[in-house]
Amino acid sequence: MTKEKINKTALILFLFIAFTIPLFVRSATYLHILILLYFYAYLTTSWNLVGGFAGVLPLGHSVFVGIGAYTSTILSLQYGISPWIGMIAGAFIALILGVIIALPTLKMRGAYFALATIAFGEGIRVMVENINNIGPLNINGPRGIQIPPTNTGFFNFMFAGKEPYYYIILIMLILVLTLTFLISRSKLGYYLNAGGEEPEAAMALGINVAKARLTAMAISSFLTALAGTFYAQFTLYIHPKSVFSLDLSFEIAFIALIGGRGSVAGPIIGALLLRPVSDLSRIYFGSHLPGLHLIIFGAVLILVMLYQPRGLQEPLSRIYNRIIEKKILKTDK
Protein backbone atom coordinates (compact mmCIF):
# COMPACT_ATOMS: atom_id res chain seq x y z
CA MET A 1 0.00 0.00 0.00
CA THR A 2 1.38 3.40 -1.02
CA LYS A 3 1.44 6.56 1.09
CA GLU A 4 -1.14 8.17 -1.21
CA LYS A 5 -3.59 5.30 -0.69
CA ILE A 6 -3.12 5.43 3.08
CA ASN A 7 -3.78 9.19 3.07
CA LYS A 8 -6.96 8.73 1.02
CA THR A 9 -8.14 5.95 3.33
CA ALA A 10 -7.50 8.11 6.41
CA LEU A 11 -9.38 11.04 4.81
CA ILE A 12 -12.37 8.86 3.91
CA LEU A 13 -12.43 7.45 7.46
CA PHE A 14 -12.29 10.94 8.96
CA LEU A 15 -15.15 12.15 6.74
CA PHE A 16 -17.22 9.05 7.52
CA ILE A 17 -16.80 9.59 11.26
CA ALA A 18 -17.55 13.32 10.99
CA PHE A 19 -20.76 12.79 9.01
CA THR A 20 -22.05 9.98 11.24
CA ILE A 21 -21.36 11.62 14.63
CA PRO A 22 -24.91 13.07 14.97
CA LEU A 23 -26.30 9.55 14.55
CA PHE A 24 -24.57 8.46 17.75
CA VAL A 25 -24.14 11.69 19.73
CA ARG A 26 -27.64 12.69 20.77
CA SER A 27 -26.62 15.18 23.46
CA ALA A 28 -27.40 18.76 22.41
CA THR A 29 -24.53 20.01 24.60
CA TYR A 30 -21.90 17.84 22.87
CA LEU A 31 -23.24 18.71 19.43
CA HIS A 32 -23.09 22.39 20.41
CA ILE A 33 -19.42 21.99 21.38
CA LEU A 34 -18.65 20.19 18.10
CA ILE A 35 -20.42 22.88 16.08
CA LEU A 36 -18.35 25.59 17.75
CA LEU A 37 -15.20 23.51 17.22
CA TYR A 38 -15.90 23.34 13.48
CA PHE A 39 -16.88 27.01 13.49
CA TYR A 40 -13.55 28.10 14.97
CA ALA A 41 -11.63 25.70 12.73
CA TYR A 42 -13.39 27.34 9.76
CA LEU A 43 -12.59 30.86 11.00
CA THR A 44 -8.95 29.96 11.62
CA THR A 45 -8.58 28.33 8.21
CA SER A 46 -9.97 31.48 6.60
CA TRP A 47 -7.59 33.63 8.69
CA ASN A 48 -4.71 31.31 7.77
CA LEU A 49 -4.80 32.39 4.13
CA VAL A 50 -3.45 35.80 5.08
CA GLY A 51 -2.15 35.21 8.61
CA GLY A 52 -0.34 31.99 7.71
CA PHE A 53 0.57 31.76 4.04
CA ALA A 54 1.10 35.50 3.58
CA GLY A 55 3.34 35.70 6.66
CA VAL A 56 1.61 38.67 8.33
CA LEU A 57 -0.33 38.75 11.61
CA PRO A 58 -3.82 40.30 11.33
CA LEU A 59 -5.48 40.69 14.74
CA GLY A 60 -8.76 42.29 13.74
CA HIS A 61 -10.48 39.54 11.78
CA SER A 62 -13.54 39.57 14.03
CA VAL A 63 -14.67 42.68 12.13
CA PHE A 64 -15.47 40.47 9.13
CA VAL A 65 -17.42 38.06 11.33
CA GLY A 66 -19.45 41.03 12.55
CA ILE A 67 -20.03 42.39 9.04
CA GLY A 68 -21.37 39.02 7.90
CA ALA A 69 -23.57 38.58 10.97
CA TYR A 70 -25.07 42.07 10.92
CA THR A 71 -25.61 42.23 7.16
CA SER A 72 -27.57 38.99 6.86
CA THR A 73 -29.53 39.65 10.07
CA ILE A 74 -30.57 43.18 9.12
CA LEU A 75 -31.53 42.15 5.58
CA SER A 76 -33.57 39.27 6.95
CA LEU A 77 -35.39 41.09 9.76
CA GLN A 78 -35.99 44.42 8.02
CA TYR A 79 -36.43 43.40 4.38
CA GLY A 80 -37.40 39.73 4.48
CA ILE A 81 -34.37 38.63 2.48
CA SER A 82 -33.21 35.07 3.09
CA PRO A 83 -30.09 34.84 5.31
CA TRP A 84 -28.52 32.69 2.59
CA ILE A 85 -28.65 35.68 0.24
CA GLY A 86 -27.64 38.01 3.07
CA MET A 87 -24.67 35.73 3.71
CA ILE A 88 -23.32 36.38 0.22
CA ALA A 89 -24.08 40.11 0.45
CA GLY A 90 -22.24 40.36 3.76
CA ALA A 91 -19.29 38.44 2.35
CA PHE A 92 -18.89 40.88 -0.53
CA ILE A 93 -19.15 43.87 1.83
CA ALA A 94 -16.46 42.26 4.01
CA LEU A 95 -14.30 41.67 0.91
CA ILE A 96 -14.48 45.37 0.01
CA LEU A 97 -13.74 46.37 3.60
CA GLY A 98 -10.86 43.88 3.74
CA VAL A 99 -9.29 45.43 0.66
CA ILE A 100 -9.76 48.95 2.09
CA ILE A 101 -8.07 47.88 5.35
CA ALA A 102 -5.31 45.98 3.55
CA LEU A 103 -4.25 48.74 1.15
CA PRO A 104 -2.61 50.92 3.84
CA THR A 105 -1.86 48.27 6.49
CA LEU A 106 -0.09 45.68 4.32
CA LYS A 107 2.64 48.26 3.70
CA MET A 108 3.50 47.97 7.41
CA ARG A 109 5.55 45.18 8.94
CA GLY A 110 5.62 43.15 12.13
CA ALA A 111 3.89 44.62 15.16
CA TYR A 112 2.87 47.75 13.25
CA PHE A 113 0.64 45.72 10.92
CA ALA A 114 -0.91 43.80 13.84
CA LEU A 115 -1.60 47.02 15.77
CA ALA A 116 -3.11 48.68 12.70
CA THR A 117 -5.56 45.79 12.18
CA ILE A 118 -6.50 45.94 15.88
CA ALA A 119 -7.16 49.67 15.54
CA PHE A 120 -9.42 49.18 12.51
CA GLY A 121 -11.33 46.35 14.18
CA GLU A 122 -11.81 48.15 17.49
CA GLY A 123 -12.77 51.37 15.72
CA ILE A 124 -15.57 49.63 13.82
CA ARG A 125 -16.74 47.82 16.98
CA VAL A 126 -16.99 51.11 18.89
CA MET A 127 -18.94 52.67 16.02
CA VAL A 128 -21.43 49.80 15.84
CA GLU A 129 -21.80 49.79 19.63
CA ASN A 130 -22.65 53.49 19.78
CA ILE A 131 -24.86 53.93 16.72
CA ASN A 132 -28.50 52.84 16.59
CA ASN A 133 -29.14 53.54 12.92
CA ILE A 134 -27.13 53.82 9.73
CA GLY A 135 -29.59 55.49 7.38
CA PRO A 136 -32.63 53.19 7.16
CA LEU A 137 -30.75 50.29 8.76
CA ASN A 138 -31.41 49.66 12.44
CA ILE A 139 -28.33 48.11 14.06
CA ASN A 140 -29.66 48.64 17.61
CA GLY A 141 -26.34 49.89 19.04
CA PRO A 142 -25.20 48.38 22.36
CA ARG A 143 -28.37 46.28 22.77
CA GLY A 144 -27.54 44.00 19.88
CA ILE A 145 -30.11 42.24 17.70
CA GLN A 146 -32.33 39.34 18.74
CA ILE A 147 -33.47 37.01 15.94
CA PRO A 148 -36.97 35.68 16.68
CA PRO A 149 -36.99 31.84 16.58
CA THR A 150 -39.92 31.64 14.19
CA ASN A 151 -40.47 30.29 10.69
CA THR A 152 -37.95 27.48 10.86
CA GLY A 153 -36.83 26.04 7.56
CA PHE A 154 -33.94 25.91 5.14
CA PHE A 155 -34.86 29.16 3.36
CA ASN A 156 -34.82 31.04 6.67
CA PHE A 157 -31.58 29.33 7.80
CA MET A 158 -33.33 28.41 11.06
CA PHE A 159 -33.77 24.91 12.43
CA ALA A 160 -35.39 23.34 15.47
CA GLY A 161 -32.50 21.01 16.32
CA LYS A 162 -28.72 21.29 16.20
CA GLU A 163 -28.11 18.55 13.62
CA PRO A 164 -28.72 20.80 10.55
CA TYR A 165 -26.31 23.41 11.93
CA TYR A 166 -23.75 20.65 12.51
CA TYR A 167 -23.87 19.51 8.89
CA ILE A 168 -23.87 23.05 7.48
CA ILE A 169 -20.74 24.11 9.36
CA LEU A 170 -19.08 20.75 8.63
CA ILE A 171 -19.65 21.21 4.89
CA MET A 172 -18.44 24.82 5.12
CA LEU A 173 -15.27 23.60 6.88
CA ILE A 174 -14.61 20.91 4.27
CA LEU A 175 -15.06 23.43 1.45
CA VAL A 176 -12.72 26.02 3.01
CA LEU A 177 -10.10 23.35 3.73
CA THR A 178 -10.32 22.16 0.11
CA LEU A 179 -9.98 25.73 -1.15
CA THR A 180 -6.99 26.32 1.15
CA PHE A 181 -5.33 23.13 -0.08
CA LEU A 182 -5.84 24.13 -3.72
CA ILE A 183 -4.52 27.65 -3.07
CA SER A 184 -1.45 26.24 -1.28
CA ARG A 185 -0.66 24.24 -4.43
CA SER A 186 -1.39 27.12 -6.81
CA LYS A 187 0.75 29.97 -8.12
CA LEU A 188 -0.89 32.29 -5.56
CA GLY A 189 0.12 29.93 -2.76
CA TYR A 190 3.72 29.80 -3.91
CA TYR A 191 3.81 33.60 -4.19
CA LEU A 192 2.35 33.97 -0.68
CA ASN A 193 4.85 31.53 0.83
CA ALA A 194 7.75 33.19 -0.94
CA GLY A 195 6.61 36.66 0.11
CA GLY A 196 5.96 35.52 3.67
CA GLU A 197 9.41 34.00 4.20
CA GLU A 198 11.63 36.35 2.20
CA PRO A 199 9.64 39.28 0.76
CA GLU A 200 12.71 41.14 -0.52
CA ALA A 201 14.04 38.06 -2.30
CA ALA A 202 10.57 37.32 -3.74
CA MET A 203 10.25 40.87 -5.09
CA ALA A 204 13.74 40.59 -6.57
CA LEU A 205 12.52 37.54 -8.49
CA GLY A 206 9.66 39.55 -9.93
CA ILE A 207 6.88 38.38 -7.59
CA ASN A 208 4.28 41.01 -6.82
CA VAL A 209 4.11 40.31 -3.07
CA ALA A 210 1.71 43.18 -2.36
CA LYS A 211 -0.81 41.94 -4.96
CA ALA A 212 -0.61 38.37 -3.66
CA ARG A 213 -1.20 39.51 -0.07
CA LEU A 214 -4.06 41.78 -1.12
CA THR A 215 -5.69 38.86 -2.95
CA ALA A 216 -5.29 36.64 0.12
CA MET A 217 -6.82 39.33 2.34
CA ALA A 218 -9.81 39.69 0.01
CA ILE A 219 -10.46 35.92 -0.07
CA SER A 220 -9.95 35.63 3.69
CA SER A 221 -12.36 38.50 4.43
CA PHE A 222 -15.03 37.00 2.16
CA LEU A 223 -14.79 33.55 3.75
CA THR A 224 -14.72 34.90 7.31
CA ALA A 225 -17.92 36.88 6.78
CA LEU A 226 -19.75 33.72 5.68
CA ALA A 227 -19.07 32.30 9.14
CA GLY A 228 -20.55 35.45 10.68
CA THR A 229 -23.94 34.68 9.13
CA PHE A 230 -23.74 31.10 10.35
CA TYR A 231 -23.01 32.28 13.89
CA ALA A 232 -25.93 34.72 13.85
CA GLN A 233 -28.39 32.06 12.71
CA PHE A 234 -26.99 29.50 15.13
CA THR A 235 -27.12 31.68 18.27
CA LEU A 236 -30.09 33.86 17.18
CA TYR A 237 -28.49 36.85 18.89
CA ILE A 238 -25.68 39.14 17.85
CA HIS A 239 -23.96 41.86 19.85
CA PRO A 240 -20.98 44.11 19.03
CA LYS A 241 -18.97 42.64 21.92
CA SER A 242 -19.48 39.09 20.65
CA VAL A 243 -19.05 39.28 16.88
CA PHE A 244 -16.73 42.33 16.72
CA SER A 245 -14.75 41.55 19.86
CA LEU A 246 -10.98 41.63 20.12
CA ASP A 247 -11.18 38.39 22.13
CA LEU A 248 -12.54 36.60 19.05
CA SER A 249 -9.70 37.92 16.88
CA PHE A 250 -7.14 36.77 19.44
CA GLU A 251 -8.71 33.31 19.73
CA ILE A 252 -8.51 32.84 15.96
CA ALA A 253 -4.85 33.85 15.94
CA PHE A 254 -4.02 31.68 18.98
CA ILE A 255 -5.59 28.60 17.37
CA ALA A 256 -3.58 29.13 14.18
CA LEU A 257 -0.29 29.84 15.93
CA ILE A 258 -0.58 26.85 18.25
CA GLY A 259 -1.83 24.47 15.58
CA GLY A 260 0.61 25.66 12.93
CA ARG A 261 0.04 28.75 10.79
CA GLY A 262 0.71 28.38 7.09
CA SER A 263 -0.36 24.72 7.03
CA VAL A 264 -3.67 23.22 5.96
CA ALA A 265 -3.99 20.97 9.03
CA GLY A 266 -2.79 23.54 11.59
CA PRO A 267 -6.18 25.22 12.22
CA ILE A 268 -7.86 21.83 12.73
CA ILE A 269 -5.20 20.72 15.23
CA GLY A 270 -5.38 24.02 17.11
CA ALA A 271 -9.18 23.96 17.26
CA LEU A 272 -9.25 20.34 18.45
CA LEU A 273 -6.89 21.25 21.29
CA LEU A 274 -8.14 24.67 22.34
CA ARG A 275 -11.90 24.77 21.74
CA PRO A 276 -12.80 22.06 24.30
CA VAL A 277 -10.55 23.84 26.81
CA SER A 278 -12.31 27.13 26.09
CA ASP A 279 -15.82 25.68 26.35
CA LEU A 280 -15.11 23.73 29.54
CA SER A 281 -13.41 26.70 31.23
CA ARG A 282 -16.41 28.89 30.41
CA ILE A 283 -18.86 26.25 31.70
CA TYR A 284 -17.09 25.61 35.00
CA PHE A 285 -15.22 28.86 35.68
CA GLY A 286 -16.92 31.48 33.49
CA SER A 287 -18.85 33.17 36.29
CA HIS A 288 -15.85 33.32 38.65
CA LEU A 289 -12.91 33.70 36.26
CA PRO A 290 -14.09 35.29 33.00
CA GLY A 291 -11.36 35.30 30.38
CA LEU A 292 -9.62 32.26 31.89
CA HIS A 293 -9.62 30.55 28.49
CA LEU A 294 -7.49 33.36 27.04
CA ILE A 295 -4.97 32.96 29.87
CA ILE A 296 -4.81 29.22 29.11
CA PHE A 297 -4.41 29.97 25.40
CA GLY A 298 -1.56 32.36 26.18
CA ALA A 299 0.20 29.80 28.39
CA VAL A 300 -0.11 27.10 25.74
CA LEU A 301 1.10 29.54 23.08
CA ILE A 302 4.22 30.35 25.13
CA LEU A 303 5.04 26.65 25.52
CA VAL A 304 4.47 25.93 21.84
CA MET A 305 6.56 28.91 20.71
CA LEU A 306 9.40 27.81 23.00
CA TYR A 307 9.49 24.15 21.99
CA GLN A 308 7.62 23.97 18.65
CA PRO A 309 7.79 27.43 17.05
CA ARG A 310 6.19 26.16 13.83
CA GLY A 311 3.19 24.83 15.74
CA LEU A 312 1.96 21.39 16.75
CA GLN A 313 1.30 20.41 13.16
CA GLU A 314 5.00 19.78 12.53
CA PRO A 315 5.68 17.12 15.24
CA LEU A 316 2.30 15.48 14.62
CA SER A 317 3.10 15.28 10.90
CA ARG A 318 6.40 13.57 11.70
CA ILE A 319 4.63 11.02 13.90
CA TYR A 320 1.99 10.41 11.23
CA ASN A 321 4.63 9.93 8.53
CA ARG A 322 6.53 7.44 10.70
CA ILE A 323 3.34 5.44 11.23
CA ILE A 324 2.70 5.41 7.49
CA GLU A 325 6.27 4.32 6.74
CA LYS A 326 5.96 1.42 9.19
CA LYS A 327 2.63 0.48 7.62
CA ILE A 328 4.15 0.49 4.13
CA LEU A 329 7.12 -1.61 5.28
CA LYS A 330 4.79 -4.18 6.84
CA THR A 331 2.62 -4.45 3.72
CA ASP A 332 5.74 -4.76 1.50
CA LYS A 333 6.96 -7.68 3.59
C-alpha positions as CSV (number, residue, x, y, z in Angstrom):
1,M,0.0,0.0,0.0
2,T,1.4,3.4,-1.0
3,K,1.4,6.6,1.1
4,E,-1.1,8.2,-1.2
5,K,-3.6,5.3,-0.7
6,I,-3.1,5.4,3.1
7,N,-3.8,9.2,3.1
8,K,-7.0,8.7,1.0
9,T,-8.1,6.0,3.3
10,A,-7.5,8.1,6.4
11,L,-9.4,11.0,4.8
12,I,-12.4,8.9,3.9
13,L,-12.4,7.4,7.5
14,F,-12.3,10.9,9.0
15,L,-15.2,12.1,6.7
16,F,-17.2,9.1,7.5
17,I,-16.8,9.6,11.3
18,A,-17.5,13.3,11.0
19,F,-20.8,12.8,9.0
20,T,-22.0,10.0,11.2
21,I,-21.4,11.6,14.6
22,P,-24.9,13.1,15.0
23,L,-26.3,9.6,14.5
24,F,-24.6,8.5,17.8
25,V,-24.1,11.7,19.7
26,R,-27.6,12.7,20.8
27,S,-26.6,15.2,23.5
28,A,-27.4,18.8,22.4
29,T,-24.5,20.0,24.6
30,Y,-21.9,17.8,22.9
31,L,-23.2,18.7,19.4
32,H,-23.1,22.4,20.4
33,I,-19.4,22.0,21.4
34,L,-18.6,20.2,18.1
35,I,-20.4,22.9,16.1
36,L,-18.4,25.6,17.7
37,L,-15.2,23.5,17.2
38,Y,-15.9,23.3,13.5
39,F,-16.9,27.0,13.5
40,Y,-13.5,28.1,15.0
41,A,-11.6,25.7,12.7
42,Y,-13.4,27.3,9.8
43,L,-12.6,30.9,11.0
44,T,-8.9,30.0,11.6
45,T,-8.6,28.3,8.2
46,S,-10.0,31.5,6.6
47,W,-7.6,33.6,8.7
48,N,-4.7,31.3,7.8
49,L,-4.8,32.4,4.1
50,V,-3.5,35.8,5.1
51,G,-2.2,35.2,8.6
52,G,-0.3,32.0,7.7
53,F,0.6,31.8,4.0
54,A,1.1,35.5,3.6
55,G,3.3,35.7,6.7
56,V,1.6,38.7,8.3
57,L,-0.3,38.8,11.6
58,P,-3.8,40.3,11.3
59,L,-5.5,40.7,14.7
60,G,-8.8,42.3,13.7
61,H,-10.5,39.5,11.8
62,S,-13.5,39.6,14.0
63,V,-14.7,42.7,12.1
64,F,-15.5,40.5,9.1
65,V,-17.4,38.1,11.3
66,G,-19.5,41.0,12.5
67,I,-20.0,42.4,9.0
68,G,-21.4,39.0,7.9
69,A,-23.6,38.6,11.0
70,Y,-25.1,42.1,10.9
71,T,-25.6,42.2,7.2
72,S,-27.6,39.0,6.9
73,T,-29.5,39.6,10.1
74,I,-30.6,43.2,9.1
75,L,-31.5,42.2,5.6
76,S,-33.6,39.3,6.9
77,L,-35.4,41.1,9.8
78,Q,-36.0,44.4,8.0
79,Y,-36.4,43.4,4.4
80,G,-37.4,39.7,4.5
81,I,-34.4,38.6,2.5
82,S,-33.2,35.1,3.1
83,P,-30.1,34.8,5.3
84,W,-28.5,32.7,2.6
85,I,-28.7,35.7,0.2
86,G,-27.6,38.0,3.1
87,M,-24.7,35.7,3.7
88,I,-23.3,36.4,0.2
89,A,-24.1,40.1,0.4
90,G,-22.2,40.4,3.8
91,A,-19.3,38.4,2.3
92,F,-18.9,40.9,-0.5
93,I,-19.2,43.9,1.8
94,A,-16.5,42.3,4.0
95,L,-14.3,41.7,0.9
96,I,-14.5,45.4,0.0
97,L,-13.7,46.4,3.6
98,G,-10.9,43.9,3.7
99,V,-9.3,45.4,0.7
100,I,-9.8,49.0,2.1
101,I,-8.1,47.9,5.3
102,A,-5.3,46.0,3.6
103,L,-4.3,48.7,1.1
104,P,-2.6,50.9,3.8
105,T,-1.9,48.3,6.5
106,L,-0.1,45.7,4.3
107,K,2.6,48.3,3.7
108,M,3.5,48.0,7.4
109,R,5.6,45.2,8.9
110,G,5.6,43.1,12.1
111,A,3.9,44.6,15.2
112,Y,2.9,47.8,13.2
113,F,0.6,45.7,10.9
114,A,-0.9,43.8,13.8
115,L,-1.6,47.0,15.8
116,A,-3.1,48.7,12.7
117,T,-5.6,45.8,12.2
118,I,-6.5,45.9,15.9
119,A,-7.2,49.7,15.5
120,F,-9.4,49.2,12.5
121,G,-11.3,46.3,14.2
122,E,-11.8,48.1,17.5
123,G,-12.8,51.4,15.7
124,I,-15.6,49.6,13.8
125,R,-16.7,47.8,17.0
126,V,-17.0,51.1,18.9
127,M,-18.9,52.7,16.0
128,V,-21.4,49.8,15.8
129,E,-21.8,49.8,19.6
130,N,-22.7,53.5,19.8
131,I,-24.9,53.9,16.7
132,N,-28.5,52.8,16.6
133,N,-29.1,53.5,12.9
134,I,-27.1,53.8,9.7
135,G,-29.6,55.5,7.4
136,P,-32.6,53.2,7.2
137,L,-30.7,50.3,8.8
138,N,-31.4,49.7,12.4
139,I,-28.3,48.1,14.1
140,N,-29.7,48.6,17.6
141,G,-26.3,49.9,19.0
142,P,-25.2,48.4,22.4
143,R,-28.4,46.3,22.8
144,G,-27.5,44.0,19.9
145,I,-30.1,42.2,17.7
146,Q,-32.3,39.3,18.7
147,I,-33.5,37.0,15.9
148,P,-37.0,35.7,16.7
149,P,-37.0,31.8,16.6
150,T,-39.9,31.6,14.2
151,N,-40.5,30.3,10.7
152,T,-37.9,27.5,10.9
153,G,-36.8,26.0,7.6
154,F,-33.9,25.9,5.1
155,F,-34.9,29.2,3.4
156,N,-34.8,31.0,6.7
157,F,-31.6,29.3,7.8
158,M,-33.3,28.4,11.1
159,F,-33.8,24.9,12.4
160,A,-35.4,23.3,15.5
161,G,-32.5,21.0,16.3
162,K,-28.7,21.3,16.2
163,E,-28.1,18.6,13.6
164,P,-28.7,20.8,10.6
165,Y,-26.3,23.4,11.9
166,Y,-23.8,20.7,12.5
167,Y,-23.9,19.5,8.9
168,I,-23.9,23.1,7.5
169,I,-20.7,24.1,9.4
170,L,-19.1,20.8,8.6
171,I,-19.6,21.2,4.9
172,M,-18.4,24.8,5.1
173,L,-15.3,23.6,6.9
174,I,-14.6,20.9,4.3
175,L,-15.1,23.4,1.5
176,V,-12.7,26.0,3.0
177,L,-10.1,23.3,3.7
178,T,-10.3,22.2,0.1
179,L,-10.0,25.7,-1.1
180,T,-7.0,26.3,1.2
181,F,-5.3,23.1,-0.1
182,L,-5.8,24.1,-3.7
183,I,-4.5,27.7,-3.1
184,S,-1.5,26.2,-1.3
185,R,-0.7,24.2,-4.4
186,S,-1.4,27.1,-6.8
187,K,0.7,30.0,-8.1
188,L,-0.9,32.3,-5.6
189,G,0.1,29.9,-2.8
190,Y,3.7,29.8,-3.9
191,Y,3.8,33.6,-4.2
192,L,2.3,34.0,-0.7
193,N,4.8,31.5,0.8
194,A,7.8,33.2,-0.9
195,G,6.6,36.7,0.1
196,G,6.0,35.5,3.7
197,E,9.4,34.0,4.2
198,E,11.6,36.4,2.2
199,P,9.6,39.3,0.8
200,E,12.7,41.1,-0.5
201,A,14.0,38.1,-2.3
202,A,10.6,37.3,-3.7
203,M,10.3,40.9,-5.1
204,A,13.7,40.6,-6.6
205,L,12.5,37.5,-8.5
206,G,9.7,39.6,-9.9
207,I,6.9,38.4,-7.6
208,N,4.3,41.0,-6.8
209,V,4.1,40.3,-3.1
210,A,1.7,43.2,-2.4
211,K,-0.8,41.9,-5.0
212,A,-0.6,38.4,-3.7
213,R,-1.2,39.5,-0.1
214,L,-4.1,41.8,-1.1
215,T,-5.7,38.9,-2.9
216,A,-5.3,36.6,0.1
217,M,-6.8,39.3,2.3
218,A,-9.8,39.7,0.0
219,I,-10.5,35.9,-0.1
220,S,-9.9,35.6,3.7
221,S,-12.4,38.5,4.4
222,F,-15.0,37.0,2.2
223,L,-14.8,33.5,3.8
224,T,-14.7,34.9,7.3
225,A,-17.9,36.9,6.8
226,L,-19.7,33.7,5.7
227,A,-19.1,32.3,9.1
228,G,-20.6,35.4,10.7
229,T,-23.9,34.7,9.1
230,F,-23.7,31.1,10.3
231,Y,-23.0,32.3,13.9
232,A,-25.9,34.7,13.9
233,Q,-28.4,32.1,12.7
234,F,-27.0,29.5,15.1
235,T,-27.1,31.7,18.3
236,L,-30.1,33.9,17.2
237,Y,-28.5,36.8,18.9
238,I,-25.7,39.1,17.9
239,H,-24.0,41.9,19.9
240,P,-21.0,44.1,19.0
241,K,-19.0,42.6,21.9
242,S,-19.5,39.1,20.7
243,V,-19.1,39.3,16.9
244,F,-16.7,42.3,16.7
245,S,-14.7,41.5,19.9
246,L,-11.0,41.6,20.1
247,D,-11.2,38.4,22.1
248,L,-12.5,36.6,19.0
249,S,-9.7,37.9,16.9
250,F,-7.1,36.8,19.4
251,E,-8.7,33.3,19.7
252,I,-8.5,32.8,16.0
253,A,-4.8,33.8,15.9
254,F,-4.0,31.7,19.0
255,I,-5.6,28.6,17.4
256,A,-3.6,29.1,14.2
257,L,-0.3,29.8,15.9
258,I,-0.6,26.9,18.3
259,G,-1.8,24.5,15.6
260,G,0.6,25.7,12.9
261,R,0.0,28.8,10.8
262,G,0.7,28.4,7.1
263,S,-0.4,24.7,7.0
264,V,-3.7,23.2,6.0
265,A,-4.0,21.0,9.0
266,G,-2.8,23.5,11.6
267,P,-6.2,25.2,12.2
268,I,-7.9,21.8,12.7
269,I,-5.2,20.7,15.2
270,G,-5.4,24.0,17.1
271,A,-9.2,24.0,17.3
272,L,-9.2,20.3,18.5
273,L,-6.9,21.2,21.3
274,L,-8.1,24.7,22.3
275,R,-11.9,24.8,21.7
276,P,-12.8,22.1,24.3
277,V,-10.6,23.8,26.8
278,S,-12.3,27.1,26.1
279,D,-15.8,25.7,26.3
280,L,-15.1,23.7,29.5
281,S,-13.4,26.7,31.2
282,R,-16.4,28.9,30.4
283,I,-18.9,26.3,31.7
284,Y,-17.1,25.6,35.0
285,F,-15.2,28.9,35.7
286,G,-16.9,31.5,33.5
287,S,-18.9,33.2,36.3
288,H,-15.8,33.3,38.7
289,L,-12.9,33.7,36.3
290,P,-14.1,35.3,33.0
291,G,-11.4,35.3,30.4
292,L,-9.6,32.3,31.9
293,H,-9.6,30.5,28.5
294,L,-7.5,33.4,27.0
295,I,-5.0,33.0,29.9
296,I,-4.8,29.2,29.1
297,F,-4.4,30.0,25.4
298,G,-1.6,32.4,26.2
299,A,0.2,29.8,28.4
300,V,-0.1,27.1,25.7
301,L,1.1,29.5,23.1
302,I,4.2,30.4,25.1
303,L,5.0,26.7,25.5
304,V,4.5,25.9,21.8
305,M,6.6,28.9,20.7
306,L,9.4,27.8,23.0
307,Y,9.5,24.1,22.0
308,Q,7.6,24.0,18.7
309,P,7.8,27.4,17.1
310,R,6.2,26.2,13.8
311,G,3.2,24.8,15.7
312,L,2.0,21.4,16.8
313,Q,1.3,20.4,13.2
314,E,5.0,19.8,12.5
315,P,5.7,17.1,15.2
316,L,2.3,15.5,14.6
317,S,3.1,15.3,10.9
318,R,6.4,13.6,11.7
319,I,4.6,11.0,13.9
320,Y,2.0,10.4,11.2
321,N,4.6,9.9,8.5
322,R,6.5,7.4,10.7
323,I,3.3,5.4,11.2
324,I,2.7,5.4,7.5
325,E,6.3,4.3,6.7
326,K,6.0,1.4,9.2
327,K,2.6,0.5,7.6
328,I,4.2,0.5,4.1
329,L,7.1,-1.6,5.3
330,K,4.8,-4.2,6.8
331,T,2.6,-4.5,3.7
332,D,5.7,-4.8,1.5
333,K,7.0,-7.7,3.6
